[in-house]
Every structure is written in C-alpha cells, then in structure tokens.
Amino acid sequence: LGGSNVTLEKGKSQFRCDGRVDCLNTLDGVSVDERLCTNHTAVVSTVHCGPCPGMEGGQRIPSTSLCDKICDCGDCYDEARCSEGNRTVSGMICRVGSYLSRRKCRGPYEYIPPFYICDGLYDCLNGRDELGCDPNDTCDSWLLHSQRLLHPQSKCSTPNRSKKHFAYQVCFDNRDQMNCTNSPISPLICNVNGYPTTISEYAICEDKNVCDDNIDSKCVAFSNFCEVHKHQLCDGTSNCADSADETVSICNSMVPSAEITCVRRFSYSKHDMPIPVSWVMDGI
C-alpha cells in the first residue's frame, strides 16, 4: 500500500480477508489484513529475496520461511539476517556501483552472498568483500575452479543444497563449515588433520568425512527426508518430522550401559546421557 496506513475493521474494510496480502506488517507470520479470517484460509505474507525487489528475478517467499535453516532464495538471503540485532551473519550488504553490480539490483546497496566474498572480484565500492580474506584458511571451490580464501562472513552460512545452485556453495569439501564462532550451530568437535575443530551442523551427514575418525558421517537414514547423526538417536529431541528417531523401538534397541554416561560428542544440550552398550569399545 505504498507505506500508507489502512484501518482494518472486521467486516468493514475492503482489504480485509480478501485473500490478498495488502499490509507490510505481520503477526505470527501472517499479514494483519489476512489474520483471523473465517471465510478463507489466512494468506501468509511474503517477502522479497534480497534487499531490493529487482533481485532474484523478483522472487518472493513466505515470511514463515525466514531463518528456518533452509535456503528458499537462490543466494540464501532468507537465512542471512537471523541473529540478535538483525545484523547480517553470512554474506554482507554494502554500497555498490552499477559498473560493479553482478546482482542487477537497482538500489545503492546489495546483498553480497558468501560465495561472492573473497572470489577475486570487487563487488563493494570500498572493496570490503575482498578485505580480510585469510590466506591460511582456504578450500576448493566449484565456482572458482580453484582454491579460494575464506572470510568470517563467508563461513558457516546456510548452504544451498539444491542441484540448481550447487556450484554456488562456498566450498565443496565443507571446509567453510569448520571452526564456526556461532556455537549454536556447531554441535560437534573432532580432530581434523590432528587439530581439534568445531564442525557446523551443515557439515554433518554429508558423507564428506571431514573428521579424522569420520564421526561426522556416522548417521542413520529413516527416509529420503530425514537422516540424523547416531548421537541424536533417542536423545529426547525429535529430529524427524514423524519422530522416527525417538520411537519406543529405537530407544529399546539402544540398551544403555549402566556404567557409562557422558556428553555425546554430537550434542546441542551438552548434558550427560547413557551410552548404549553397542557404542562401548567400538573404536569411536
């Protein structure tokens, strides 16, 4: 509505409950003009994939898809501003010039996704996207067809796993998902080339064997849609939509060792839990 205020009185407004999103503000992820409607299913408000409408071909996604750890925008912009203060935690937003723009955004500012940071091309007018690149932190990249340098704002971002955007992953060997400073997404610590390393949840169950003892790949698949790490089995938290990892049969099959309780290596809660007999002296 071009930023104008519209009074929405139940049953009186021409905009209310008409099946179209008219307001920018939302409650519980639903546009205020479409909430609590009885004549039809409420319409979920949508947002643009990027800081200006011209990006991503004008693609819009439901606001409920923001910060759900799944890339809905091709460049994962929907997962970039998910921390306290709404600051950009993966990628960066900076002022660009038209001659520098690869994103074809008509505004003065653009979102620079992680895979465009430290790629040897300047996207920001002040060159910020090519500053702070760590020569001691590198990985192989499909996009560059060579080794690339990593940057704090190109690491530990939500990866886009779709085949369409596969080439735009920062590293194909998951090295960008190591030593993340954002501890809530780093539930696993293991040795990588002999050095203790935190591993992001996005590098778990990817069959990349980034850990020296391959603990990151010790997973159980319940379906094409749910695969969990073995340390998530019967841990009191449902990781599959149907709670397949917490069923009675699964838990009964994991006969606990009455003598051993510890914090499982893959753990968000860091609480002591029993270790099944089958895990004792299994080499891991």
Buried (B, 14 or more C-beta within 10 A) or exposed (E): EEEEEEEBEEEEBEBBBBEEBBBEEBEEBBBBBBBEBEEEEBBBBBBBBBBBBBBBEEBBBBBBBBEEEEBBBBBBBBBBBBEEEEEBBBBBBBEBEEEBEEBEBEBEEBBBBBBBBBBEEBBBEEEBBBEBBEEEBBBEBBBBEEEBBBBBBBBBBBBBEEEEBEBBBBBBBBBBBBBBEBEEBBBBBBEBEEEEBBBBBBBBBBEBEBBEEEBBBBBBEBEEEBBBBBBBBBBEEBBBEEEBBBBEEBBEEBEBEEEBEEEBBBBBEEEEBBBBBEBEEEEE
